Amino acid sequence: MKVRQLAQLWPAKQVSDGAGVKIRRSIGLQPQWRLDPFLMLDCFGSDEAADYIAGFPPHPHRGFETVTYMLDGHMLHEDHLGNQGHLKSGGVQWMTAGRGIIHSEMPQQKSGLIRGFQLWLNLPAAEKMQDPAYLDLDPAQIPLAVIPQGLIKVIAGTLQSPADAKSPILPETTGPIRAASTQPLYLDLQLHSPADLTLAVPAGHNALIYPYEGEAWLGTHRVPLHHAGVLSDGDSVQLRTEGPARIIVLAGKPLQEPVVQYGPFVMNSVAEIEQAIQDYQQGRLTEGAAKVLQI
């Protein structure tokens, strides 16, 4: 067992996006803060309506996937083809933008807490121009692994202990998302008491942890609240908490391809970005149907 160490610490910074929604951005805040295949990680959360009420009006995407995980609140997704999806507390939408989509994400409440994450996950060159698709997951469709210190929500990939790990052994649990090219692992650790956990993470995959309540420790290194702790290579993660905490764990297979981004378009070359802009301006970005997937 080769235990991953803390390699870099990237603090989330407050920015605004959409029509002025306040968010905390870590991965993707700067181009050098991408972690292949992850392009961006935003954490949004406020009980002040002014911070979120304007939402994310219609905007385009091409060339990657968006993963929206709602912790609290209610957002409505709509696209140019008339598809709708209600994102409520505990639910997830996994959207493959593919060759092009124009969509909006708007709050369905005028007060109260809205909180969650949006992750941008790159697509390989061979898959960037596929038809767009959606998978909307209700909370009941996302498995939970119960442990003495709380529970672990498994959105993508498989939760398991390394083969040679000492007790306690985690209950092997597989999430509903299986993206073959990037093989993502997406976990939400919801811990109500101090914990010392060892998680299996495939060697060669890039990985990070992100505490959004409390903090975590990797050996003697602390990962503070709202910081992305980027990990070295290895086949396992040993993390410790000294009290209640909630922590996102992400890992994915790097694509090792050029990344050229212009706002909501992520391609492999400048020429492809120019084509995406031209297609959008001329109404060709959204040719083709969007698939609404089921599990």
N, C-alpha and C positions, 0 to 999 in steps of 0.2 A: 504494500500500500504506500503510494507516494502522496503525501498530504500537500495540498496547495497552500501557498503562503500569500500574504497581502503584498501585492506588487505595486499598486498605485491607489491613491485615494483622491476621488474627484468629487468635490462638494457640489451639490445642486444649487443653482443660482435662480433667483426669482426673475422671470421674464413674463411677457404677455404674448398671447397668440390668439388666433381667430379674431373675434371682434372685441378683444381686450380682456380675455380670460386670463387670470393670474395663475401661473403654473411654476413649478420648480423643475428645472431641466439639468440633468447630469450628463448622461451619455448624449453626445451630439451637440453639447453647448458650444464646442469648438470642433473644427474638422479633425484635429488630432485626438479628440476624445470619442471617436467612434471605436467600437469593439466588435469587429467583424464576427458574425453577420449583423450585429445590432447597430442601427443607425442613430437611434434616439430613444431616450427614456424620459418621459414627462410624468411628474406627480402633480395632480391638481387636487385642491381641497380647500374649501372655505364654507363657513356658515353665514357669510356676508353676501347677499344676493348681488351686490354691485360687482363682486369679483368674478361672477360667472354668468349672470343673467343674459348677456348678449350672445353667448354661445359661440359656435363655429358655423357661420353661414356657409352656403354652397361654395365648395372649393374642389379643385381637381387633384388627382394623384395618378402616377404611373410608375411602375417598375419595382414595387415592393409590397409588403404586407403591413397592415396596422392591426394591433391587438389592443383593444380597449377593455379594461377590467374595472368595473364599477364596484367600489367598496361601499359607498353610501349614495343614495339619491336616485334620480331618474332622468335619463337622457333619451331623446328620440333620434334615431338615425334614419335619414331619407336620402334617396339618390335620384338621379335624373331619369331612371327607368320606372320609378314609382315604388320601388322596394322600400319597406319600412321595417325597423327593428327597435324594440323597446329595451333599452339597457337599464336594468334596475339593480338594486343593491345585491352584490354577490354574483352578478352575471358577467358574461364575457362575450365580446364580438371579435371574431377573427376574420378580417377582411383582406382578401387578396386583390389589390388594385389592378395588377396585371397591366394590360395595354392601356387601360384608362377608365376612370370613374369620376363623376362629379357628385359629391355628397355633402350632407350637412349633419351636424350633431348639435342638437339644441336642448337646453334644459326644459323639463316638463314640470318645474316647480318654481314658485316665485319667492320662496323663502326656505330656510333650513339648510342642512349640510349636503353638499355635493363633494364627493371625494373619490379618487381613483387614479389609475395609471393608463397612459398610452405608450405602447412600445412600437417602434418602427423596425421591422425585420426585413433585411434585404432579400432579394430573389436573385438566383444565378441568371446569367445572360440568356441562357436557353429558355428561361421561364418568364422573362419580363413582359413578353407580349402575349401571354395567355389571356383568355377571357377572364374578367373579374368574377369573384365568387365571395360568398359570405357563409359564415357559420355562426349562428346566434345560439348561445348556451345559457340556459336558465341555471340558477344556483344548484338545483337538484341534479343537474347533469354533470356536475364537476365533483369528482370523488374526494372524500376527506379521509385522511389517515389519522386515526386517533392515537395519541401518545400520552404518557402520564403528565407531561408539562403543558398539554394543549392539543392542538391539531395542526395538520398540514394539508393545505388545499393543493391539489395536483391538477394544474391547468393543462400542461403539456409535458410529454416525456414520462419517465418512470422514476418514482421515488423508491430508493432501495439503499441498503447499507452496502459498503464494500464487502467483497467476498471474505476477507480476512479480518473484518471488524469485530471488536469485542462487544459484548452486550452494553447497552440495550440495542437490539436489532430492530430497525424500523420495519413496519408492515409494508411489504412491496405493493405499490399502488401505481396504476398507469392512468394518465389523464386522457381526455378525449381528442387532443390535438396530436397529429403525427405528420409533421411536415418533413418529407423525406430528404430534401436537399440540405436543410440546415439542422435537422434533428434537434429541435429546441427542447430545453428543460425549463419549465416555468412553475415555480413553487411559491406559495404564500405560507410562511411559518407564522402561526398565531399562538404565541406562547404566553401562558398566564403565570408562570413561575420560572425560576432559574433553570436553565437547560444546558446540557453538554451533548451535542449531536454530531454524528459523523455521517455524511451523505456521500453516496457514490456519484461521481461526475466523470463522464468519459474523458480519458486522456486525449489531449490534442484539441479539445473544444475550449473556446474562450468562455470565461465565467466571471460572474460578479455577484455580490450581495448588496442589498440596499435596505437598511433599516428605516422604516417610516413611522414606527413607534418604538421608543427606547433606543437601545444600541446593542452592538454585538462585538465579540472579541474573536480574533483569529490568532491563536497563540497569545503572545504578549501585546499584540497590536489591536488597538480599539478602532472600530468603525462607527463613527458617531451618527446620530440621527440625520437623515437626509444627505448621506454621502454614499456614493457608489464605491464599494471596495472591490477593485479589479484584482483578480487572483492570478497567481503563477500557474504553470501547467502541473498536472498531476491527475490522479484518479479518484481523489476524495477531497472533501471539505470538512474540516473540524471547526465548528463554531460554538461559541459559548455565550450565554447571556447571564446577567447577574440579577435579573428581575423580569417583569413582564415586558414583552417586545413583540413586534410584528416585523417580519423581514421577508423581502422578495429575494429569491434565488433564481438567477438566470444563467443558462449555459447554451451554447450553440456551436455547430460545426462551422468553422470559417470557410468562406467561399474563395478567398484569395484571388479576387478579381478587382480590376480598377473600379473605383467609385467616383462618379461625377454627379453632383447634386446641384440642382437649381430649384430652391424652394420645395414644392411638392412633387418634383420629378427626380427620380434617382435612376441613372442609367450607367453605362460603361464608358461612354465617350462624349466629348463635346458635341459631335455631330448628332448623336442620338438625342441629346438634350435639345438641340436646336430643332430637331424634327418633332419632339414632343411639344415644344412651344408652338410651332407652326400648326401641328395637328389640333391643338387646343384652340388656337385663334380661328382656325377654319372649320371647326366643328367636327373634326375627324377623330378626336381623341377617344370618343365614347362609342365608336361603331362596334356593334356586336352586343350580345346579351350578357347579362350577369347571372351566374348560377347561385341559387339559394340552396345551400347544402344542409343535410340532416345527418344526425348520428343515430 
